[in-house]
């Protein structure tokens, strides 16, 4: 681990090649809020590992952070990226995730693909609520974690205070499990009084690691530094011993026995790998022309020495295609092939590229595999279960794809030209098809109604949208049959912006955003009667049909009932279905503001026919006219959809959220405590009022709350709002 006294060196030019055994692989995901310095840290680690030159460039002149033109235009990460490096013969797959909440789907994909997590925390910004929520998710599954404090160059950066903040935020069960392995070493103060961090003090080895020259150099601490080192060291040793599997060690230590550093390092590595101890480290990017960034060697040593191998990653649930459970040995390179597509992207030259985590077996180029989808048809994803021949295998590095010969269980690899594979799909042997339990994705709850900008765009829109949702399972495509709108459901405004830009730049589809329509309905508030008279005479056969109906409201969910009470053959039997067809067609078109009529009983009471001029078409028209006349003399309710909403919110924001829900015409049904410090609020809210709730709730709770929604029913809209909508629809009062 990073406190071992010797200096480590990277492998050949730091390049990651195909690993031959899971034990020589580490998969680590970087987690942190936007602006915490994750991508900068990845570049610093790549430089220290020798994967890039001193200017931070790879061979083609790009950088490890060159992934997507959209990221450059938006000045933020919007997708998961993989940067493989090599350190001490270990291949490290570093997964850099976006910090912005709209791209949490990319974060969850990274958590699925990784075996451990580095939480990157800015010393100037602290720990935000969304980062705490991800920590709790990792805690629930026992994922090993460490904390990296960045932005130490900030004038207000305080490593010791940030360590305390992290212990409070992340160590609710045991604050002594969140402790630093190193203390920052500060140089002389500048004119502004700020003393820059120039190195680190190893608490276990009691060595100084000076980075001021741009390369790590080891030395002994001065006498004046020892008291601070000893205080922090004693606490660290007690924290490590508390997690030791040797239950006698604490008593021996408290009894004055000196514990060997090697034993402490071994216990520390085991505790980190088990997910019971969470070391805090510091890191900073390398200065221009330097070979190593501060703390990067220590981080690489922690990853290779303290983080678990893929053998320790719990195997996700595996079933056969017909749903029977299949037990597989974790990370068996000779076992049945089971791999998962954790990310899908499109390259203008190569085509579709799938980033795949291999969980069992070994993946090789040019073999035919079975691709199993998860049936996410409710999100606009096509269900599929097909055989496909995979193309070349490679490891990504910036915009480069470096060919590899194979990918063993535990490794991550890019697969070219899997035309049907989508994010979340399982790859398995074609003669032994298997399905992996999908990871949990957040529901997209921000609607984006779009339409093609031109006829040429209309021809390409369907294919572009299909590709978009194939890449991103946090998007849902809806073809709304009631409003006749194409709706792309997203996680937030930034997510929607990226979707529109990808449609335009990647798939050549220009779309216009239009107001999202809510599916309204109409119903009669009171009983009413109507007479439909359709009598026309011109040359030849005329048209003659008269019918009289009665309309009465029914309970919600009843639909439309048609009852025949005609006596004496006033309406011939063959034309009664024609009347029904006419009133149902008019009901579908609406009677007040153009929305479908529901929950009424329409009774045909009487009518008249002509032996020559009556016809099916005439009675259809008469039926429609009768329904319209009945509506004209009755009070019509405009019905709006009401959603049942569940908001999970920290206790500090419960009052604000409940007040906001009330302002949206919401009815709070109840609250319940969920875990420590969180409350679940259940309410019913009109869908008209929550179109932008995904954005508003995030602002209200500073990104710490989340919600779900489900359709409950349609119910009458308040008269003043209904009146406004009728006017907008061109209807009078």
Buried (B, 14 or more C-beta within 10 A) or exposed (E): BBBBEEEBEBBEEBBBBBBBBBEBBBBBBBBBBBBBBBBBBBBBBBBBBBBBEEEBBBEEEBBBBBBBEBBEEBEBBBBBBBBBBBBBEBBBBBBBBBBBBBBBBBBBBBBBBBBBBBBBBBBBBBBBBBBBBBBBBBBEEEBBBBBBBBBBBEEEBBBEEBBEBBBEBBBBEBBBBBBBBBBBBBEEEEEEEEEBBBBBBBBBBBBBBBBBEBBBEBEEBEEEBEEEBEEBBEBBBBBBBBBBEEEEBBEEBEEEEEBEBEBBBBBBBBBBBBBBBBBBBBBBBBBEEBBBBBBBBBBBBBBBBBBBBBBBBEBBEBBBEEEEEBEBEBBBBEBBBBBBBBBBBBEEEBEBBBBBBBBBBBBBBEEEBBBBBBBBEEBBBEEBBBEBEBBBBBBBBBBBBBEBEBBBBBBBBBBBBBEBBBBBBBBBBBEEBBBBEBBEBBBBBBBBBBEBBEEEBEEBBBEBBBBBBBBBBBBBBBEBEEBEBBBBBBBBBBBBBBBBBBBBBBBEBBBEEEEBBBBBBBBBEEEBBBBBBBBEEEEEEBBBBBBBBBBBBBEBEEEBEBEBEBEEEBBBEEBBBBBBBBBBBBBEEBBBBBBBBBBBBBBBBBBBBBEEBBBBBBBBBBBBBBBBBBBEEBEBBBBBBBBBBBBBBBEEBBEEBBEBBEEBBBEBEEBEEEEEEBBBBBBBBBBBBBBBBBBEBBEBBEBBBBBEBEEBEBBBBEEEBBBEBBEEBEBEE
